């Protein structure tokens, strides 16, 4: 059922922080130039220091200095990156004074960087009292800006940020708030890197999504937010509309805790729902930003799902995780911002690391290319537990 | 616009100390009745108890599979998380158990429930401290009201291991007179009025103080925490109390409140 025009969800601001840059300008330059952000950890103190990671190239101290947060305060890295990304998005959207605002910020690891320092008994960490949980990370972002009347945190692993956008659209359509800042953030931690390593899904080389030789993901970090409001609200205040969030879908693969089903059922359902909410057919889609982690299992399953949705008429598909690494809980919004840039600036991001397709796999767009005429794009995010989400973004008129 | 009805409510709460008053004494359910022992052995306590609460709630409501599974957890699965942190400290990096990592993720509970039910519908988990359960409830409430969903299973889950208790106590989370508790709860919501225990009339979530609606019967945070103990998802016990009172014939509406700190909630049942 297509959305009525007044309740169409507009994007009036967007911001991103990842291994390929602080802000949209740097990110787009890197995407167009094919510059990958993967290297051995600089800031994360880990013994797994030969594994390439997609680290944001600022230390905690540098992030705090940039944000004007006194170095005496303790703020989880997840929140620091989140504030930086949300700041860019809010600077563009300029919400009017007195707006009813919601912050929906997905995360899973939350303040684990601080928790693991306490647990390891690091010098000075004993005084870091606090829960440092997911909600605390979102509340730290809300406290930095002020003015939010509703704050919540979806925590569905790697689809968290996509689910934030879906809830954001729902809150706006139900009229609960006037504007929503929705997205997600996640920092690198020893906990997370060791966890993925234990599942034997981390590639010791830079990742190669959809390639026959792919051997896993590279863990990344980052944050990104979109400012959402209804078309009626955006028009009434004369907001500059960057694009539309026209469709969304979430389904559970209900197959395995960490593995995806061979036929990609959950992913297929999520993409189909996103098309249905937008009232569009698959032929309308000009680009798909795949989840494409580079694990054997994901890329096989997602290829099947894409083939089921698009049949013989496959639009250009790419995974941008070869640029940023897998930014986990933030990936849904980081990649949504990349999709928005693709729509606004007219290009299709490439899929670094790909050279040879595997049997049954899709053939992604290798290099970033200029592309005019993109109208609608799909962005996939799949999480542990088969939590599959897909969102559909459209170009501003 | 559909109305939203509560078809069943199950509460499994386990306070760390005996609570005074009328608190129902927690009885461990017969897990074997709901989960094959081979599978149960691989599950942490929170996961096992929450899955059983979900299955009990569905059994009471009707045998159908819900259209969606939502869960709120303030802390997530602490048992496997603490084992990972201990392994990193004691054995160093590279010693993390994959099972612990899989089970440490907050959405393990909702996805395990979906796998057990074969439910491929909407699945979401919220972790917003004191209003984690309320966030999940709000999402389900809005979707049923808007006709997007016909039914939903909404769960609340938090555990209270010794280490979690000590850490929270160290932050002043348990003021004098409060008792820590582990809690798993499950509600079946539906747009279908037939066979409902009561109506879920309103769910409001807020950040900072806000004026609340007035109801003749109000269950404040201290009312339900005095009976079932304190943990981030304690309001699920308040909702369970309200559902029990209403289904026993009490006059509604009943307001269940969570005091803003800084997030608060108001849930009205009638």
Interface residues (C-beta under 8 A of the other chain):
Chain A: X46 X47 X48 X103 X108 X110 X115 X116 X119 X120 X121 X129 X130 X131 X133 X134 X135 X136 X138 X139 X142 X148 X149 X150 X151 X152 X153 X154 X155 X156 X157 X163 X167 X170 X171 X173 X174 X176 X190 X191 X194 X195 X196 X197 X198 X199 X200 X250 X251 X252 X253 X254 X255 X256 X257 X258 X265 X266 X269 X383 X384 X385 X386 X387
Chain B: X69 X73 X74 X75 X76 X84 X85 X86 X88 X89 X92 X93 X94 X95 X96 X97 X98 X101 X102 X103 X104 X105 X106 X107 X108 X110 X111 X112 X114 X115 X117 X118 X119 X120 X121 X122 X123 X124 X125 X126 X127 X128 X129 X130 X131 X132 X135 X138 X139 X142 X143 X145 X146 X167 X168 X170 X171 X173 X205 X206 X207 X208 X210 X262 X263
